[in-house]
């Protein structure tokens, strides 16, 4: 429910505006499983607030997400219609554009895959210091936003999430996406399960 600024102030002041009858809008139709679009996702980067922890797991992760039609339908996607379900059943926080910009400004960017630690003479974070700012700027310029997609024109971008705790892997995490078919605005959903260890995520049931 959206409350106007005046009504919100009236509630704070204790006036009768708080007690107006609210007429609820009819519930939105439930999203059905889509068969003509797919979602793909992969953890690409970590964001690290403390430079001393540049080689440790981070709760701030940058996912690359790609939405693509595989039929005749076109879809409209809203950036708020993505949900990240972690293996323990909890939900990661998905940051909006403004907060994502701020995080990119205030953290150091590093590789998500900690396998670089096994390389002889590895670079801390897996990314050279001089490359970090250009990479952060690239991510900021390609954040996943509202858009349209179909089979010929996929929609792709980065999503920054907070997993709530430092995790060495996101294997088993499910990315859920809802999009609306352009022909009738019907909501459809897909789920995609990460399997980063195998570098080949598979579709979730």
C-alpha positions in Angstrom: 0.0 0.0 0.0 1.3 3.4 -0.9 0.5 6.2 1.6 0.7 9.8 0.5 3.1 12.2 2.2 0.2 14.1 3.8 -1.4 11.0 5.1 1.8 9.7 6.5 2.5 13.0 8.4 -1.1 12.9 9.7 -0.5 9.5 11.1 2.7 10.6 12.9 0.7 13.5 14.4 -2.1 11.3 15.5 -4.9 12.8 13.5 -7.9 10.9 12.2 -6.4 10.6 8.7 -4.7 7.4 10.0 -8.1 5.7 10.4 -9.6 6.2 7.0 -10.9 3.0 5.4 -8.5 1.5 3.0 -9.9 -0.2 -0.1 -7.5 -3.0 -1.1 -6.7 -3.5 -4.7 -7.4 -6.9 -6.1 -4.5 -9.3 -5.8 -2.2 -9.6 -8.8 -2.4 -12.8 -10.7 0.1 -15.5 -9.7 3.0 -16.0 -12.0 3.0 -19.3 -13.8 6.1 -21.2 -14.9 7.3 -20.0 -18.2 8.3 -22.3 -21.0 9.4 -19.7 -23.6 12.0 -17.7 -21.7 15.1 -18.6 -19.7 17.3 -17.1 -17.1 21.0 -17.7 -16.6 23.2 -16.4 -13.8 26.8 -16.6 -12.6 28.7 -15.0 -9.7 31.4 -12.9 -11.4 32.8 -10.6 -8.7 33.0 -10.1 -4.9 32.8 -6.6 -3.3 35.2 -6.2 -0.4 34.9 -3.4 2.2 38.1 -4.2 4.0 41.2 -4.5 1.8 42.8 -6.9 4.3 40.1 -9.4 3.4 40.5 -9.1 -0.3 41.2 -12.9 -0.6 38.4 -14.0 1.8 34.8 -14.9 1.0 32.4 -11.9 1.0 28.7 -11.5 1.6 28.6 -8.9 -1.3 28.5 -10.6 -4.7 28.0 -9.4 -8.2 25.9 -11.7 -10.4 25.8 -11.6 -14.1 22.2 -12.3 -15.2 20.9 -13.0 -18.7 17.2 -13.2 -19.7 16.4 -14.7 -23.1 13.3 -15.7 -24.9 13.2 -19.1 -26.7 9.8 -18.8 -28.4 7.7 -16.2 -30.1 6.7 -14.2 -27.1 8.3 -10.9 -25.9 8.6 -10.1 -22.3 8.9 -7.0 -20.1 11.1 -7.2 -17.0 11.3 -5.0 -13.9 14.4 -4.9 -11.9 12.4 -5.5 -8.7 11.1 -8.9 -10.0 14.2 -10.9 -9.2 14.7 -13.0 -6.1 17.8 -14.9 -4.9 17.1 -17.9 -2.7 20.1 -19.2 -0.9 20.7 -22.9 -0.2 19.5 -22.6 3.4 16.2 -21.2 2.2 17.0 -17.6 3.2 16.7 -14.8 0.6 19.7 -12.6 -0.4 19.1 -8.8 -0.5 19.1 -7.4 -4.0 20.3 -3.8 -4.1 18.6 -1.2 -6.1 20.6 1.0 -8.5 21.4 3.8 -6.1 22.7 1.5 -3.4 24.6 -0.6 -6.0 26.4 2.5 -7.2 27.3 3.4 -3.6 28.7 -0.1 -2.9 30.8 -0.1 -6.0 32.2 3.3 -5.0 33.1 2.3 -1.4 34.4 -1.3 -1.9 37.2 -3.1 -3.8 36.1 -5.4 -6.6 37.6 -8.9 -6.7 37.1 -12.2 -8.5 34.1 -14.2 -7.2 35.8 -17.6 -7.9 38.5 -18.0 -5.2 40.3 -20.6 -7.3 42.8 -17.9 -8.3 44.3 -18.5 -4.8 45.8 -21.7 -6.2 47.7 -19.9 -9.0 51.4 -19.4 -8.4 52.1 -15.8 -7.6 48.5 -14.8 -7.7 47.4 -11.2 -7.6 45.5 -10.3 -4.4 41.8 -10.4 -5.2 42.5 -12.0 -8.6 42.4 -8.5 -10.2 45.3 -6.0 -10.5 44.8 -2.9 -8.5 44.9 -0.6 -11.5 42.1 -2.7 -13.1 39.7 -2.5 -10.2 38.2 1.0 -10.7 37.6 0.4 -14.5 35.9 -2.9 -13.7 33.7 -1.3 -11.0 32.7 1.5 -13.5 31.9 -1.2 -16.1 29.7 -3.0 -13.6 28.0 0.3 -12.6 27.3 1.0 -16.3 25.7 -2.4 -16.9 23.5 -3.0 -13.9 20.4 -5.0 -14.8 17.5 -2.7 -15.1 13.9 -2.6 -16.5 13.8 -3.7 -20.1 12.2 -5.9 -22.8 13.6 -9.1 -24.2 12.7 -11.9 -26.6 14.5 -14.6 -28.5 16.4 -12.2 -30.7 17.1 -9.6 -28.1 18.2 -10.9 -24.7 18.5 -8.7 -21.6 21.7 -8.9 -19.7 23.3 -7.1 -16.8 24.8 -7.2 -13.3 23.0 -7.6 -10.0 24.6 -6.9 -6.6 23.4 -8.9 -3.7 24.1 -9.3 0.0 24.0 -13.0 1.0 23.8 -12.2 4.7 27.0 -14.1 5.5 30.4 -14.8 3.9 30.1 -17.8 1.6 32.9 -19.5 -0.3 30.4 -20.7 -2.9 26.9 -20.0 -4.1 26.3 -23.5 -5.4 22.7 -24.5 -4.9 21.4 -20.9 -4.9 18.3 -20.3 -7.0 17.7 -17.2 -9.0 14.0 -16.6 -9.5 12.8 -14.1 -12.2 9.3 -12.9 -13.0 8.6 -11.2 -16.3 5.3 -10.1 -18.0 4.4 -11.3 -21.5 3.9 -8.3 -23.8 0.8 -9.7 -25.6 -1.4 -10.0 -22.5 0.8 -8.8 -19.5 0.5 -12.2 -17.9 3.3 -12.8 -15.4 5.6 -15.8 -15.9 8.4 -17.0 -13.8 11.6 -19.1 -14.3 14.1 -20.4 -11.8 17.8 -21.0 -12.4 20.1 -23.0 -10.0 23.7 -22.0 -9.7 26.3 -24.7 -9.9 29.5 -22.6 -10.0 31.8 -25.4 -9.1 31.0 -27.2 -12.3 30.9 -23.9 -14.2 27.6 -25.1 -15.8 24.5 -23.9 -13.9 21.4 -26.0 -14.4 17.7 -25.1 -14.5 16.0 -25.5 -11.2 12.7 -27.5 -11.2 
